[in-house]
Amino acid sequence: MPLFNIQIAIFLLITVSIALLTYLKCRDAAKSNDHSTAGDNKEVFLAGGSLSWVFVAGSITLTNLSTDQLVGMNGNQMALLAWWEFAAVAGLIFLAKVFLPLYYRYNCTTTTELLEKRYNNHHIRALIGVLFLLGNIFIFIPAMLYGGSLFMKTLFGLDASIIVIATIFGLTGAAYAVFGGLRAVAISDAYSGILLLGMGILVVILALMAIDFDFSGIPTERLTMIGGNDTPIPWHTLLTGMLFIQIFYWSTNQTITQRAMASPTVEEGQKGVMAAAAIRLLIVPPIIVLPGIVSYKLYGDIGDAAYGRIVADVLPVWLSGAFAAAIAAAVLTSVNSILNSSTALYVCDIHEKYVGTSPNVPKLNKIITVAFVVIGLLLVPVYATADSIINLVQELYGLLSMPILSAFIVGLLFNDVDARAAIIAVIFGVVLYAFFSFVWMPIHYIHLMFVTLWSCVSVAILVSRFGFGTRPAFVGFAGFKRLGTE
């Protein structure tokens, strides 16, 4: 059998095996007998509250570790990008210790539900839900579809166009999200995670062996962890916006927190989150930077094509099919995770509030999933023109991330803030960061995220006090203990 056919055979065998194992696990899982709208929401979006800490950890890891990470971060070909992963540990600890107990205490299906209950206003919940949806549709889905397609094309030297490969990814990911809900998504994540992390570590070892563990000849700026002003992560940004970016992404982002909210108890969810934090600290950083650095020594500055090329060169041909299956799994799990969380946001935050209180959740899940995949595919050619996937994603998401986080900070750390003031502040933040991004960027975008965040918080407090006549009072972190009794 020709080697290419062996690759394809191994790829298909592993891919089908993961799907079969996921089906068997989902079939054996006890489903809720509650067929009300609330019951449907819990089953489709929170796996019936059945996820053990193992599946929580695996799903959180794989939801984030997709081709925008593997391809994008290795595409920078420098060690500095590992700071995204080290800082992520702080965001996950914040989720486990601060936010997750609140989500469970309030019995939330979406993170935005916490805002509704804190502000006693469903309009702010809907606004934040819409912003999350915009980020998922226009940023994350197309970026992941493009990154996965580029990797497959580079690895196998395929003649197929990027859009054709992306369509296959999109349709398969949609099938998981539609037919299995979060349970199927999380279970497939956990199985795929073992494969991807194992193969990722193997690539790191083989890449280092390819240069005899010799980093000589690689410029110092590619190896340093202290970034200068002209690098993707200047060292001083670690003191301003970096921590808040991580708190937003890991603690308030529905796509991530949904997994931790799907455990039977808060303690089980916390165990899964802390296990995911350990994986990010110990395993993920070398996977997302070392192959790129080695590729710089071997091929020079080749950008986002670096990871696919180094994998194709260092892996035995028969193993490349297994690695392709791992990458395919990473793309699929990330895409179907975002699709499932997007449907949750639309159904719970928008449809039930403004369209109908008793929607057909499974039917809506199908319609929304298909629509979002189509939009994501239409945007794939736009991302194909980017110099760096990961840098583009981070910069664009600043339009939404800091304004959204400001609503959580104000709602949780202050009493008596008018919801209308928080809404005005969020809209102000989107406009402010858009101005910074597209008109005037005086300092690094991570610093500007920090500026945007605290500008939004200030606007919310001032508008509430002088525009709506309330008296906002800072309660601080001590107020978290009282939130459940208010």
ZIWO-V734908 format. One record per pair of residues at least 24 apart in sequence whose ideal C-beta (glycine too) atoms are under 7 Angstrom apart, sorted by the first residue. I is the first residue (numbers start at 0). J is the second residue. D is the distance in Angstrom with one decimal. If there is no record, write none. Layout:
# ZIWO-V734908
i->{I | I}
j->{J | J}
d->{D | D}
This chain:
# ZIWO-V734908
i->{2 | 5 | 5 | 6 | 6 | 6 | 7 | 8 | 9 | 9 | 9 | 10 | 10 | 10 | 13 | 13 | 13 | 14 | 14 | 17 | 17 | 17 | 17 | 20 | 21 | 21 | 21 | 21 | 24 | 25 | 25 | 25 | 25 | 28 | 36 | 36 | 36 | 39 | 40 | 40 | 40 | 40 | 41 | 42 | 43 | 43 | 43 | 43 | 43 | 44 | 44 | 44 | 44 | 44 | 45 | 45 | 45 | 45 | 46 | 46 | 46 | 46 | 46 | 47 | 48 | 48 | 48 | 49 | 49 | 50 | 50 | 50 | 50 | 51 | 52 | 52 | 52 | 52 | 52 | 53 | 54 | 54 | 54 | 55 | 55 | 55 | 55 | 55 | 55 | 56 | 56 | 56 | 56 | 57 | 57 | 57 | 58 | 58 | 58 | 58 | 58 | 59 | 59 | 59 | 59 | 59 | 59 | 60 | 60 | 60 | 61 | 61 | 61 | 61 | 61 | 61 | 61 | 62 | 62 | 62 | 62 | 62 | 62 | 62 | 63 | 64 | 64 | 64 | 65 | 65 | 65 | 65 | 65 | 66 | 66 | 66 | 66 | 66 | 66 | 66 | 67 | 67 | 67 | 67 | 67 | 67 | 68 | 69 | 69 | 70 | 70 | 70 | 70 | 70 | 70 | 71 | 71 | 71 | 71 | 71 | 72 | 72 | 72 | 73 | 73 | 73 | 73 | 73 | 73 | 74 | 74 | 74 | 74 | 74 | 74 | 74 | 75 | 75 | 75 | 76 | 76 | 76 | 76 | 76 | 76 | 76 | 77 | 77 | 77 | 78 | 78 | 78 | 78 | 78 | 78 | 79 | 79 | 79 | 79 | 79 | 79 | 80 | 80 | 80 | 81 | 81 | 81 | 82 | 82 | 84 | 84 | 84 | 84 | 85 | 85 | 86 | 86 | 86 | 87 | 87 | 87 | 88 | 88 | 88 | 89 | 89 | 90 | 90 | 90 | 90 | 90 | 91 | 91 | 91 | 91 | 91 | 92 | 93 | 93 | 93 | 94 | 94 | 94 | 94 | 94 | 95 | 95 | 95 | 97 | 97 | 98 | 98 | 99 | 99 | 99 | 99 | 99 | 100 | 101 | 101 | 102 | 102 | 103 | 104 | 107 | 108 | 108 | 109 | 109 | 109 | 109 | 109 | 110 | 110 | 110 | 111 | 111 | 112 | 114 | 114 | 114 | 117 | 117 | 118 | 118 | 118 | 120 | 121 | 122 | 122 | 123 | 123 | 123 | 123 | 124 | 125 | 125 | 125 | 126 | 126 | 127 | 127 | 128 | 128 | 128 | 130 | 130 | 131 | 131 | 132 | 132 | 132 | 133 | 134 | 134 | 135 | 135 | 136 | 136 | 136 | 137 | 138 | 138 | 138 | 139 | 140 | 140 | 140 | 140 | 141 | 141 | 141 | 141 | 141 | 142 | 142 | 142 | 143 | 143 | 143 | 144 | 144 | 144 | 144 | 144 | 144 | 145 | 145 | 145 | 146 | 147 | 147 | 149 | 149 | 150 | 150 | 150 | 151 | 153 | 153 | 153 | 153 | 154 | 154 | 154 | 154 | 154 | 155 | 161 | 161 | 162 | 162 | 162 | 165 | 165 | 166 | 168 | 168 | 168 | 169 | 169 | 169 | 169 | 171 | 172 | 172 | 172 | 172 | 173 | 173 | 173 | 173 | 175 | 175 | 176 | 176 | 176 | 176 | 177 | 177 | 177 | 180 | 181 | 181 | 181 | 184 | 184 | 184 | 184 | 185 | 185 | 187 | 188 | 191 | 191 | 191 | 191 | 194 | 194 | 194 | 195 | 195 | 195 | 196 | 198 | 198 | 198 | 199 | 200 | 202 | 202 | 202 | 202 | 203 | 203 | 203 | 203 | 205 | 205 | 206 | 206 | 206 | 206 | 206 | 207 | 207 | 209 | 209 | 209 | 210 | 210 | 216 | 217 | 217 | 217 | 221 | 221 | 222 | 231 | 233 | 236 | 236 | 236 | 239 | 239 | 239 | 240 | 240 | 240 | 240 | 241 | 243 | 243 | 243 | 243 | 243 | 244 | 244 | 246 | 247 | 247 | 247 | 251 | 251 | 251 | 253 | 253 | 253 | 254 | 254 | 254 | 257 | 257 | 302 | 302 | 303 | 303 | 338 | 338 | 341 | 341 | 342 | 342 | 394 | 394 | 397 | 397 | 397 | 397 | 398 | 398 | 398 | 398 | 399 | 400 | 401 | 401 | 401 | 401 | 401 | 401 | 402 | 402 | 402 | 402 | 404 | 405 | 405 | 405 | 405 | 408 | 409 | 409 | 411 | 412 | 412 | 412 | 412 | 413 | 413 | 413 | 413 | 413 | 414 | 414 | 414 | 415 | 415 | 415 | 415 | 416 | 416 | 416 | 416 | 416 | 417 | 417 | 417 | 419 | 420 | 420 | 420 | 420 | 420 | 421 | 423 | 423 | 424 | 424 | 424 | 424 | 425 | 427 | 427 | 428 | 428}
j->{316 | 317 | 320 | 316 | 319 | 320 | 320 | 320 | 317 | 320 | 321 | 320 | 323 | 324 | 194 | 321 | 324 | 324 | 327 | 187 | 190 | 191 | 328 | 190 | 183 | 186 | 187 | 190 | 186 | 179 | 182 | 183 | 186 | 182 | 357 | 358 | 360 | 360 | 108 | 346 | 347 | 360 | 108 | 180 | 180 | 181 | 360 | 361 | 364 | 108 | 181 | 257 | 339 | 343 | 108 | 181 | 260 | 261 | 180 | 181 | 182 | 185 | 261 | 182 | 261 | 262 | 263 | 182 | 263 | 185 | 258 | 261 | 262 | 267 | 262 | 267 | 270 | 271 | 274 | 189 | 185 | 186 | 189 | 258 | 259 | 262 | 268 | 271 | 272 | 271 | 274 | 275 | 278 | 188 | 189 | 192 | 184 | 185 | 188 | 189 | 258 | 255 | 258 | 259 | 271 | 272 | 275 | 192 | 275 | 278 | 188 | 191 | 192 | 195 | 329 | 332 | 333 | 188 | 254 | 255 | 258 | 332 | 333 | 336 | 255 | 195 | 283 | 329 | 143 | 146 | 329 | 330 | 333 | 143 | 146 | 147 | 150 | 326 | 329 | 330 | 142 | 143 | 146 | 388 | 389 | 392 | 287 | 287 | 306 | 146 | 149 | 150 | 303 | 306 | 388 | 146 | 303 | 387 | 388 | 389 | 287 | 288 | 389 | 287 | 288 | 290 | 291 | 305 | 306 | 291 | 302 | 303 | 305 | 306 | 387 | 388 | 231 | 291 | 387 | 221 | 291 | 292 | 294 | 295 | 300 | 305 | 220 | 221 | 292 | 221 | 222 | 223 | 224 | 288 | 292 | 223 | 224 | 226 | 230 | 231 | 232 | 231 | 287 | 288 | 284 | 287 | 288 | 232 | 237 | 279 | 283 | 284 | 287 | 280 | 284 | 241 | 242 | 245 | 245 | 249 | 279 | 276 | 279 | 280 | 242 | 245 | 245 | 246 | 248 | 249 | 250 | 249 | 272 | 275 | 276 | 279 | 276 | 246 | 249 | 250 | 249 | 250 | 256 | 259 | 272 | 269 | 272 | 273 | 250 | 479 | 250 | 251 | 259 | 265 | 268 | 269 | 272 | 265 | 479 | 482 | 256 | 260 | 265 | 483 | 260 | 343 | 347 | 253 | 343 | 344 | 347 | 348 | 251 | 253 | 256 | 344 | 348 | 347 | 406 | 407 | 410 | 410 | 411 | 410 | 418 | 421 | 418 | 352 | 418 | 422 | 406 | 418 | 421 | 422 | 348 | 348 | 349 | 352 | 422 | 425 | 403 | 406 | 344 | 348 | 349 | 399 | 403 | 253 | 344 | 341 | 344 | 345 | 399 | 396 | 399 | 337 | 341 | 371 | 374 | 375 | 378 | 392 | 395 | 396 | 337 | 334 | 337 | 371 | 375 | 375 | 378 | 379 | 381 | 382 | 382 | 388 | 392 | 330 | 333 | 334 | 168 | 169 | 334 | 375 | 376 | 379 | 379 | 382 | 383 | 388 | 326 | 330 | 303 | 307 | 306 | 307 | 326 | 323 | 304 | 307 | 308 | 311 | 307 | 310 | 311 | 319 | 323 | 323 | 379 | 383 | 376 | 379 | 380 | 376 | 379 | 376 | 330 | 331 | 334 | 334 | 372 | 375 | 376 | 331 | 331 | 334 | 335 | 338 | 338 | 368 | 369 | 372 | 331 | 335 | 335 | 338 | 339 | 368 | 364 | 365 | 368 | 339 | 257 | 261 | 339 | 332 | 335 | 336 | 339 | 258 | 261 | 332 | 332 | 325 | 328 | 329 | 332 | 324 | 325 | 328 | 325 | 328 | 329 | 282 | 321 | 322 | 325 | 286 | 286 | 290 | 310 | 313 | 314 | 285 | 286 | 289 | 290 | 313 | 314 | 289 | 290 | 293 | 309 | 313 | 289 | 293 | 293 | 297 | 313 | 293 | 296 | 296 | 292 | 295 | 296 | 292 | 295 | 292 | 390 | 443 | 443 | 445 | 446 | 445 | 446 | 449 | 445 | 446 | 448 | 449 | 445 | 401 | 404 | 448 | 449 | 452 | 400 | 448 | 404 | 400 | 403 | 404 | 403 | 404 | 407 | 340 | 343 | 344 | 336 | 337 | 340 | 340 | 343 | 386 | 387 | 387 | 388 | 368 | 371 | 367 | 371 | 367 | 368 | 436 | 444 | 432 | 436 | 444 | 448 | 429 | 432 | 433 | 436 | 429 | 448 | 428 | 432 | 448 | 451 | 452 | 455 | 428 | 429 | 451 | 455 | 452 | 452 | 455 | 456 | 459 | 456 | 456 | 459 | 479 | 473 | 474 | 475 | 478 | 460 | 471 | 472 | 473 | 474 | 471 | 472 | 474 | 469 | 470 | 471 | 472 | 459 | 460 | 463 | 469 | 471 | 463 | 467 | 469 | 467 | 459 | 462 | 463 | 466 | 467 | 459 | 458 | 462 | 455 | 458 | 459 | 462 | 455 | 455 | 458 | 454 | 455}
d->{4.6 | 5.4 | 6.6 | 6.5 | 5.5 | 3.7 | 6.5 | 6.9 | 6.7 | 3.3 | 5.4 | 4.2 | 4.8 | 4.9 | 7.0 | 5.9 | 3.7 | 5.0 | 6.1 | 6.0 | 5.1 | 5.8 | 6.1 | 5.6 | 5.5 | 4.9 | 4.4 | 6.7 | 4.8 | 5.5 | 5.4 | 5.2 | 6.3 | 6.0 | 5.1 | 6.7 | 6.7 | 3.9 | 5.4 | 6.7 | 6.2 | 6.1 | 6.9 | 6.5 | 4.1 | 6.8 | 5.5 | 6.8 | 6.0 | 5.9 | 5.7 | 6.7 | 6.8 | 4.0 | 6.3 | 6.2 | 6.0 | 4.3 | 6.7 | 4.4 | 3.9 | 6.1 | 4.5 | 7.0 | 6.1 | 6.8 | 5.3 | 6.8 | 6.7 | 5.5 | 6.7 | 4.4 | 5.1 | 6.4 | 6.8 | 5.2 | 3.7 | 3.8 | 6.3 | 6.3 | 4.9 | 6.1 | 4.8 | 5.1 | 5.6 | 5.8 | 5.9 | 2.6 | 6.8 | 4.5 | 3.7 | 4.5 | 6.8 | 5.2 | 3.1 | 4.2 | 6.9 | 4.0 | 3.8 | 6.2 | 4.4 | 6.0 | 5.2 | 7.0 | 6.9 | 6.8 | 4.2 | 5.2 | 5.3 | 5.3 | 4.1 | 5.6 | 4.5 | 6.7 | 6.2 | 4.5 | 7.0 | 6.4 | 6.1 | 6.3 | 7.0 | 6.4 | 5.6 | 4.2 | 7.0 | 6.8 | 6.4 | 6.1 | 5.1 | 7.0 | 4.8 | 5.8 | 3.6 | 6.1 | 3.3 | 4.3 | 5.4 | 6.5 | 6.4 | 5.6 | 4.9 | 5.6 | 4.9 | 5.3 | 5.9 | 5.8 | 5.6 | 6.3 | 5.7 | 4.5 | 6.4 | 5.4 | 5.4 | 5.0 | 6.3 | 6.4 | 6.5 | 6.4 | 3.8 | 3.0 | 4.1 | 6.4 | 5.4 | 6.1 | 6.7 | 5.2 | 3.3 | 5.3 | 4.1 | 6.4 | 5.1 | 3.7 | 5.4 | 6.8 | 5.9 | 6.8 | 6.0 | 6.5 | 6.4 | 6.3 | 4.2 | 6.0 | 6.3 | 4.2 | 6.6 | 5.7 | 7.0 | 4.6 | 6.7 | 6.9 | 5.4 | 6.7 | 5.8 | 5.1 | 6.3 | 6.8 | 6.3 | 4.9 | 5.8 | 6.4 | 5.3 | 6.7 | 6.5 | 5.5 | 4.1 | 6.9 | 4.9 | 5.1 | 6.5 | 5.3 | 4.9 | 4.7 | 6.5 | 7.0 | 6.6 | 5.1 | 6.6 | 4.8 | 5.5 | 6.3 | 5.0 | 4.9 | 5.5 | 5.0 | 6.0 | 5.6 | 3.2 | 5.3 | 6.0 | 3.3 | 6.1 | 5.0 | 5.5 | 5.9 | 3.9 | 6.8 | 6.1 | 5.1 | 6.8 | 4.9 | 5.1 | 4.3 | 6.5 | 6.5 | 5.4 | 4.6 | 4.1 | 5.5 | 7.0 | 6.7 | 4.4 | 7.0 | 5.5 | 6.0 | 5.6 | 6.0 | 6.7 | 5.5 | 6.8 | 6.2 | 6.7 | 5.3 | 4.0 | 4.2 | 6.6 | 6.5 | 5.2 | 5.6 | 5.6 | 5.8 | 4.9 | 6.0 | 5.2 | 5.2 | 5.3 | 7.0 | 5.3 | 6.9 | 5.9 | 6.8 | 5.5 | 4.2 | 6.5 | 5.6 | 4.1 | 6.4 | 3.4 | 5.2 | 6.6 | 6.6 | 6.3 | 4.8 | 5.6 | 5.4 | 5.3 | 5.3 | 5.5 | 6.0 | 5.7 | 6.2 | 5.5 | 5.8 | 4.5 | 3.2 | 6.0 | 4.7 | 5.6 | 5.8 | 5.4 | 5.7 | 5.6 | 6.5 | 6.6 | 5.9 | 4.8 | 5.0 | 4.8 | 5.4 | 5.3 | 6.6 | 6.5 | 5.9 | 5.2 | 5.8 | 5.4 | 6.3 | 5.8 | 6.3 | 3.4 | 4.6 | 3.7 | 5.2 | 6.9 | 5.3 | 5.4 | 5.7 | 5.1 | 5.9 | 5.1 | 5.5 | 5.5 | 5.8 | 6.7 | 5.7 | 6.6 | 5.5 | 4.8 | 4.2 | 5.9 | 5.4 | 6.4 | 3.4 | 6.5 | 6.9 | 6.6 | 4.7 | 5.6 | 6.5 | 5.6 | 2.9 | 6.1 | 6.8 | 4.9 | 5.9 | 5.1 | 6.3 | 6.0 | 7.0 | 6.4 | 6.1 | 6.8 | 5.8 | 7.0 | 5.9 | 4.9 | 5.9 | 5.2 | 6.6 | 6.5 | 6.8 | 4.3 | 6.4 | 5.5 | 5.7 | 4.7 | 3.6 | 4.2 | 6.5 | 6.3 | 4.9 | 6.4 | 5.0 | 6.4 | 4.1 | 4.2 | 4.0 | 4.7 | 5.2 | 5.9 | 5.0 | 5.3 | 6.6 | 6.5 | 5.9 | 5.4 | 6.7 | 5.0 | 5.4 | 5.4 | 5.8 | 6.9 | 5.8 | 4.5 | 7.0 | 3.4 | 6.7 | 5.5 | 6.9 | 4.6 | 6.3 | 4.3 | 6.3 | 5.3 | 5.9 | 6.4 | 4.8 | 4.5 | 4.0 | 6.7 | 5.7 | 5.6 | 6.5 | 6.7 | 5.1 | 6.0 | 5.0 | 6.3 | 4.0 | 6.6 | 6.3 | 4.8 | 4.2 | 5.6 | 5.4 | 6.8 | 6.6 | 6.4 | 7.0 | 5.3 | 5.6 | 5.6 | 6.0 | 6.4 | 6.1 | 5.2 | 5.9 | 5.9 | 7.0 | 5.9 | 5.6 | 5.6 | 3.8 | 6.0 | 6.6 | 5.2 | 3.9 | 4.1 | 6.0 | 3.9 | 3.8 | 6.0 | 6.9 | 6.2 | 6.8 | 6.5 | 5.6 | 6.4 | 6.2 | 6.6 | 4.6 | 6.5 | 4.2 | 6.5 | 6.3 | 5.4 | 4.4 | 6.4 | 5.7 | 5.5 | 5.3 | 4.2 | 5.2 | 6.6 | 6.8 | 6.8 | 6.6 | 5.8 | 4.9 | 6.0 | 6.7 | 5.7 | 4.8 | 6.2 | 6.5 | 5.2 | 5.3 | 6.9 | 6.0 | 4.9 | 5.8 | 5.3 | 5.9 | 6.9 | 6.9 | 6.9 | 5.9 | 6.6 | 4.9 | 4.3 | 4.1 | 6.7 | 3.2 | 5.2 | 7.0 | 5.5 | 6.0 | 5.6 | 3.4 | 5.1 | 6.6 | 5.8 | 5.7 | 4.6 | 6.9 | 6.3 | 6.3 | 6.1 | 6.7 | 6.9 | 4.8 | 6.5 | 5.7 | 6.6 | 7.0 | 4.7 | 5.5 | 4.9 | 5.6 | 5.5 | 5.9 | 6.1 | 6.8 | 4.7 | 6.6 | 4.8 | 4.4 | 4.1 | 5.1 | 6.2 | 5.0 | 4.0 | 3.6 | 6.3 | 5.8 | 4.9 | 6.7 | 5.4 | 4.5 | 4.2 | 3.7 | 6.7 | 6.6 | 6.4 | 5.2 | 6.7 | 3.9}
